[in-house]
Amino acid sequence: MSLSRSNRRSVLWRVLLFAVAVCVCLPAGAQRVITPVESNDLPLEVRKRQQEKINRTMNVDTMATTPPPSEEKEPKYKAPLFGGLLLTADIASPVMNLFGQQYGNYEVALEADFLHRFFPVVELGIGYADNTPEDNNYTFKCAPSLYGRIGMNYNFFYNNGSESFFALGARYGLTHFSYSWDNVRLDDSYWGSVDVVSIPRQKAFAHWAEIVIALRIQVYRNFYMGWSARYRILIGCGSSSYGEPMFIPGFGSSSGGFGFTYTVGYRLPLGGKNKETKK
């Protein structure tokens, strides 16, 4: 049976298309599929080198992004939290009284040592006056009266391993006292007579603030000596119709200004001692 021309042409085209498809698909299928080599398939030495390279890269990145830690300077000496109690007494006024001073303050103080840096302190005393100023016609008297101060000292020598100290401090003081004027001479030039009168006792309350600079040295074991310079500022003081007091217990002259104390002290055997830190 013979094919028609159109059928022969259709078969020929189908044969050509099949041949082209075979020519294209065979080379593509013949290509080898290459899979990546797993790290576990590499030799041990190669894997070690690759891991070292990765570690070095990570370390460089970490150092570049992380700032170096700041080094804190350790103190040379380590002070205990509580270093003990120190009992002191002011001997400046008693000595000045021996040389004729007609007023003074007799006081003692108790202070605590914290870290050999902070020294809270309480000061208690008795002040009096029986003063007749030269070239004046009266005697000012202040009955022995109790006064007190409370404050804090800051030691600048806290890290030198010494029990001595140099400190800056502050105080708040107060007192309630009585005062009077006796032997007030009133001269009458016209009649030529002299009258002696007394102003009755007056009562007053006073309070003030102090700025203190203190130095104390260790004399022998638990015994100390030192001095303090004080600048006193009067906050308030009561007065009467007869006038303001000339002397305030614990404060001194009512005009204020500078004061001075010289103390001897004993450290009670309590608390710890400074220890040198190990580098």
NUBAMI-377016 format. One line per 2 residues: number of its first residue (from 1); for each residue x, y, z of C-alpha. Coordinates in steps of 0.2 Angstrom, whole numbers, padded with zeros to 4 digits, always signed. Layout:
<recs>
NUM	X/Y/Z | ...
</recs>
This chain:
<recs>
1	+0000/+0000/+0000 | +0007/+0016/-0005
3	+0007/+0032/+0006 | +0000/+0048/-0001
5	+0012/+0063/-0003 | +0005/+0072/+0012
7	+0006/+0057/+0023 | +0024/+0054/+0018
9	+0028/+0072/+0022 | +0020/+0071/+0039
11	+0030/+0055/+0043 | +0046/+0063/+0038
13	+0043/+0078/+0049 | +0040/+0067/+0064
15	+0056/+0057/+0061 | +0066/+0074/+0060
17	+0059/+0080/+0076 | +0063/+0063/+0085
19	+0080/+0064/+0079 | +0083/+0082/+0085
21	+0076/+0077/+0102 | +0087/+0063/+0103
23	+0102/+0073/+0099 | +0098/+0086/+0112
25	+0093/+0075/+0127 | +0108/+0062/+0125
27	+0122/+0075/+0128 | +0113/+0083/+0143
29	+0110/+0066/+0151 | +0128/+0061/+0148
31	+0134/+0076/+0158 | +0141/+0070/+0176
33	+0132/+0077/+0191 | +0145/+0084/+0203
35	+0140/+0085/+0221 | +0150/+0096/+0233
37	+0162/+0087/+0244 | +0156/+0086/+0262
39	+0168/+0092/+0276 | +0168/+0075/+0284
41	+0175/+0068/+0267 | +0191/+0079/+0268
43	+0207/+0072/+0276 | +0209/+0076/+0295
45	+0223/+0088/+0292 | +0214/+0098/+0280
47	+0199/+0099/+0292 | +0210/+0105/+0306
49	+0217/+0119/+0295 | +0200/+0125/+0290
51	+0194/+0125/+0308 | +0209/+0135/+0314
53	+0206/+0148/+0300 | +0188/+0150/+0305
55	+0193/+0152/+0324 | +0206/+0165/+0319
57	+0193/+0175/+0309 | +0180/+0174/+0324
59	+0194/+0180/+0336 | +0198/+0195/+0326
61	+0180/+0200/+0324 | +0177/+0198/+0343
63	+0192/+0209/+0347 | +0187/+0222/+0335
65	+0169/+0224/+0341 | +0172/+0221/+0360
67	+0182/+0235/+0370 | +0195/+0229/+0382
69	+0190/+0227/+0400 | +0195/+0242/+0411
71	+0207/+0238/+0424 | +0202/+0243/+0442
73	+0216/+0249/+0453 | +0216/+0239/+0469
75	+0219/+0249/+0485 | +0236/+0246/+0493
77	+0228/+0243/+0510 | +0212/+0235/+0514
79	+0203/+0243/+0529 | +0190/+0233/+0539
81	+0172/+0239/+0539 | +0172/+0244/+0557
83	+0189/+0249/+0564 | +0185/+0253/+0582
85	+0180/+0268/+0593 | +0191/+0283/+0598
87	+0188/+0292/+0614 | +0196/+0310/+0615
89	+0197/+0325/+0626 | +0201/+0343/+0623
91	+0215/+0350/+0634 | +0216/+0367/+0625
93	+0204/+0376/+0637 | +0210/+0369/+0653
95	+0228/+0374/+0649 | +0222/+0392/+0643
97	+0213/+0393/+0660 | +0229/+0390/+0669
99	+0236/+0405/+0660 | +0222/+0417/+0665
101	+0208/+0414/+0653 | +0191/+0417/+0661
103	+0180/+0406/+0650 | +0181/+0390/+0642
105	+0174/+0373/+0635 | +0178/+0356/+0643
107	+0173/+0343/+0631 | +0175/+0325/+0626
109	+0171/+0316/+0610 | +0168/+0298/+0604
111	+0170/+0294/+0586 | +0168/+0278/+0576
113	+0180/+0272/+0562 | +0172/+0265/+0546
115	+0184/+0259/+0532 | +0197/+0270/+0540
117	+0189/+0284/+0529 | +0172/+0289/+0537
119	+0172/+0295/+0555 | +0155/+0300/+0563
121	+0158/+0309/+0579 | +0148/+0315/+0594
123	+0155/+0329/+0605 | +0149/+0333/+0622
125	+0155/+0347/+0634 | +0152/+0360/+0647
127	+0155/+0378/+0644 | +0156/+0393/+0656
129	+0162/+0411/+0657 | +0166/+0423/+0672
131	+0175/+0436/+0662 | +0178/+0454/+0667
133	+0186/+0462/+0651 | +0200/+0475/+0654
135	+0195/+0493/+0654 | +0176/+0488/+0656
137	+0164/+0491/+0670 | +0155/+0474/+0671
139	+0158/+0455/+0673 | +0149/+0444/+0661
141	+0144/+0427/+0668 | +0138/+0411/+0660
143	+0133/+0397/+0671 | +0141/+0380/+0667
145	+0130/+0374/+0653 | +0129/+0358/+0643
147	+0132/+0358/+0624 | +0133/+0345/+0610
149	+0139/+0343/+0593 | +0137/+0329/+0580
151	+0145/+0327/+0563 | +0157/+0318/+0552
153	+0176/+0318/+0547 | +0183/+0311/+0531
155	+0200/+0304/+0531 | +0211/+0308/+0516
157	+0225/+0296/+0522 | +0214/+0280/+0522
159	+0225/+0271/+0510 | +0242/+0273/+0517
161	+0242/+0260/+0530 | +0244/+0272/+0545
163	+0232/+0274/+0560 | +0235/+0293/+0559
165	+0224/+0303/+0549 | +0221/+0320/+0541
167	+0203/+0324/+0539 | +0190/+0337/+0533
169	+0173/+0337/+0543 | +0158/+0346/+0547
171	+0148/+0349/+0564 | +0131/+0354/+0570
173	+0130/+0361/+0588 | +0117/+0367/+0600
175	+0116/+0372/+0618 | +0103/+0379/+0630
177	+0111/+0391/+0643 | +0109/+0406/+0655
179	+0119/+0422/+0656 | +0120/+0438/+0666
181	+0130/+0454/+0669 | +0136/+0458/+0687
183	+0145/+0472/+0695 | +0139/+0485/+0681
185	+0146/+0502/+0687 | +0136/+0517/+0682
187	+0146/+0533/+0685 | +0136/+0549/+0687
189	+0148/+0563/+0682 | +0135/+0577/+0687
191	+0133/+0571/+0705 | +0149/+0562/+0706
193	+0141/+0546/+0712 | +0144/+0528/+0707
195	+0130/+0515/+0706 | +0134/+0496/+0705
197	+0119/+0486/+0698 | +0117/+0468/+0691
199	+0106/+0462/+0676 | +0096/+0447/+0681
201	+0100/+0430/+0673 | +0093/+0427/+0655
203	+0090/+0411/+0646 | +0094/+0408/+0628
205	+0095/+0394/+0615 | +0109/+0394/+0602
207	+0114/+0382/+0587 | +0128/+0384/+0574
209	+0138/+0375/+0561 | +0156/+0371/+0560
211	+0169/+0367/+0546 | +0183/+0357/+0553
213	+0201/+0353/+0548 | +0209/+0340/+0559
215	+0226/+0331/+0560 | +0229/+0316/+0572
217	+0244/+0306/+0575 | +0247/+0289/+0583
219	+0259/+0292/+0598 | +0260/+0275/+0605
221	+0250/+0260/+0601 | +0232/+0265/+0605
223	+0236/+0283/+0611 | +0234/+0298/+0600
225	+0236/+0316/+0600 | +0230/+0329/+0587
227	+0223/+0346/+0584 | +0208/+0354/+0574
229	+0205/+0371/+0567 | +0186/+0376/+0566
231	+0177/+0389/+0557 | +0160/+0392/+0566
233	+0145/+0400/+0559 | +0131/+0405/+0571
235	+0114/+0400/+0564 | +0103/+0407/+0578
237	+0104/+0413/+0596 | +0091/+0420/+0608
239	+0093/+0437/+0616 | +0084/+0448/+0629
241	+0080/+0466/+0630 | +0097/+0468/+0640
243	+0107/+0462/+0625 | +0114/+0447/+0617
245	+0126/+0435/+0626 | +0145/+0438/+0624
247	+0149/+0420/+0626 | +0140/+0404/+0620
249	+0145/+0387/+0627 | +0153/+0376/+0614
251	+0153/+0390/+0602 | +0164/+0403/+0610
253	+0163/+0422/+0607 | +0146/+0426/+0600
255	+0155/+0435/+0585 | +0159/+0418/+0578
257	+0175/+0415/+0568 | +0189/+0403/+0571
259	+0192/+0391/+0585 | +0205/+0379/+0590
261	+0206/+0362/+0600 | +0220/+0351/+0605
263	+0215/+0333/+0609 | +0222/+0317/+0617
265	+0214/+0301/+0613 | +0213/+0282/+0616
267	+0207/+0270/+0604 | +0196/+0256/+0612
269	+0202/+0239/+0607 | +0188/+0235/+0595
271	+0186/+0231/+0577 | +0199/+0226/+0564
273	+0215/+0233/+0558 | +0222/+0238/+0540
275	+0228/+0224/+0530 | +0240/+0225/+0515
277	+0232/+0218/+0500 | +0242/+0205/+0489
279	+0246/+0210/+0472
</recs>
